[in-house]
């Protein structure tokens, strides 16, 4: 369906021949120049034969300095078809309409609104233009103001979202009361845990329903004090379910209404009793090092044994340092540990080393576990020093059997076995032991074992077949 718009209503001169009779050329030129910011006279070919500019800003941008140039050559590319249409309409005697044209300038495009009309039988066209830079500046300013308002609105929404998140996730019971009526307007989930009542059933109820009858007077006095002053002392109250809490309140105003922010703190927490204090004390005194990291393996906290092992002065000094600065052989161990944690969620008795900040190195065993959390998953590492464990007693190898790992036992073979055989068998045994150790270290992950040994996978598989190690059928 085509929508037809009504033509604009115009009121032309009723008697132009009589009203404008005797008007001189100079007067006509003055009227045309005064009625527009830019006035152009074009010939039938669209060449600018004369021009008048009444705006300093346009003159500084070179607008109007187009005498003997085609008008279409003075505009930007996307405006050329508009010029052609305007000149065609003027030549055909059709009613013209205002068109917005852009002219290139040093400071960017200059927008001008033009109107073209035929000026005689010889094909001349008079073009009147109005500067749109002021309107464009106002539109730009309006757009900037609108964007600023939208940014402010977004910041308010984000602030409200943070407030809601803090309010809902706070471990302390928090309520918002209407100051005059003492009715509950909002309550976080901790209120339901402490009082034993459903959160939805509390809204609109009086605050006194949460309290034992004997504590209602003390609570009312505290709320009255908070309403009339900025500071009030906390009081111990007994809840309706029999538990005791520390009650504190403060007043704030929002949307011209007074509200009370009320907090209920269980007496055990108010007195500084930490339910995890025993576990914290054990970790502080245990001889094994313990460290907690984020998923990027940056240290969040560590016990004193870890600080002693790494020669760090304080827990704050260790915070946010990368764990691979102290634990594991570079580029090897932590990759294996991290892969094991991500795949299985736990790691047990992983043999590696710990380096202190001064470069000292000790052998350790690492046990680790993943602590999943929706907001901040963490890794826990238990590090046990095994450097002082007694080494197992060496077992003598029989003559003619596998070459022993002990240098002393190898020397006893000199004179009995050719040196090239000793070297060959020692090399084979060392290769076999290294491959077995690498497979044990990587939990039989052959790709990781090849990386640890510095071999290609093809070379590792060849040596596995040579020494009869592993199940190569898979």
Secondary structure, DSSP 8 states (H G I E B T S, - for coil): -------------SSHHHHTTT--HHHHHHHHHHT-SEEEEE-TT-BEEEEEE--HHHHHTTTT--TTSBGGGGS-GGGHHHHHHHHHHHHTT-----EEEEE--TTS-EEEEEEEEE-STT--EEEEEEE-HHHHHHHHHHHHHHHHHHHHHHHHHHHHHHHHHHHHH-SSEEEEEETTT-BEEEE-HHHHHHH-S-HHHHTTSBGGGGB-GGGHHHHHHHHHHHHHSS----EEEEBTTS-EEEEEEEEEEETTEEEEEEEEEEHHHHTT--TTHHHHHHHHH-SSEEEEE-TT-BEEEE-HHHHHHHT-S-HHHHTT-BGGGTBSSTTTHHHHHHHHHHHHSEEEEEEEEEE-TTS-EEEEEEEEEEE--SS--EEEEEEEE-TTS---------TTSS--S-HHHHHHTBTTB-HHHHHHHHHHHHHHHHHHHHHHHTTT-HHHHHHHHT--HHHHHHHHHHHT-S-TT-
